[in-house]
């Protein structure tokens, strides 16, 4: 929002279910000049870490929310003064004159009460069912744990219940109030009110952890809290089962060596093994719609499209994010390779937008780049499956020679896992999916389609 003298910078809405964000870093300080669309600050939500561009050119005149603070969407974070001449910070509004003391002879009702003088604070707006408004994230968590949000004391703006409030309430539910016993009525007089049992003392707030020798303490980021909640909720929701298969990647290795120079010279793209596996996976998903589907209440949802999530580690292990490549079934190998490279770069450079991390139908995670050969990834809700790709290693492998005899050869072999939701996907179904995926990779030709 802009005025004649300043432009307000507010916490942006970073997705339908995101109701708050944390300031992780101010890239400009008060008094510094900033250009329109130049990165102004970095924020973190439970879904993404991203930079927020400046809405206008000018001078940063006021920073209202400091690094590390979490605020609601729409909260004013800073103000930018006009660039011409460098706007100065707005002068503080003059204090309202103190109300004159009421004359002794004035009737009591003529003097406004303190409650009338002060504006009524804005509290949570009630919804149509009489309950206070809560964000979709809070409502979902409350529903999963059987908690009434009205019972939770909110610390957000206007008393709103935040995600942290509901999680703290679930971890430390309040003690049940002690029952009160009514006193017997006094003879010949009015019944005395029942003595109120003293309210139980509130649980002491846990002291801040003190590091021992050789330990360091750092605050949990909004993204790390989001990952923790999402992973725990997934394990509580889905019946996780993991199946694995070994794949001879000889043909993929040969195809990659052939295409690598061409792709890099003509398009600036490195065709990684992940792009080959993604291409074969998308082709295989056509025949196994439940792996690309989801359970939605009492209904099974299947799709004619694949929105492929690619797990990306952020710098220094500070988080994991899953940007989504949309409609991958329409892409060839080159398009997939370019798409994966672009979304991975956007994730690491904190350039992702809310739409970049939403709508995934199936996910691939690739820890094999660090040498791991097996794992059991956690499904990204509400999806039904996640594929794990692991280290490509040379191993002795039994093959048939030209005479049909079994011989031992050295082959590049990769383990691939499929973790699936057994509520929807059965073991035999998952096994056939992996079998057909392996067949595609081991017989790779051309574009792999």
Secondary structure, 3 states (H helix, E strand, C coil): CECCCEEEEECCCCCCCCCEEEEEEECCCCCCEECCCCEEEEEECCCCEEEEECCCCEEEEEECCCCCCEEECCCEEEEEECCCCCCCCCCCCCCCCCCCCCCCCCCHHHCCCHHHHCCCCCCCCECCCCCECCCHHHHHHHHHCCCCHHHCCCCCHHHCCCHHHHHHHHHCCCCCCCCCCCCCCCCCCCCCCCCCCCCCCCCCCCCCCCCCCCCCCCCCCHHHHHHHHHHHHHHHHCCEEEEEEEEECHHHHHHHHHHHHHHHHHHCCCCCHHHHHHHHHHHHHCCCCCCCCEEECCEEECCCCCCEEEEEECHHHCCEEEEEECCHHHCCHHHHHHHHHHHHHHHHCCCCCHHHHCCCCEEEECHHHHCCCCCCCCCCCCCCEEEEEEEEEEEEEEEECCCCCEEEEEEEEEEEEEEEECCCCCHHHHHHHHHHHHHHHHCCCCCCC
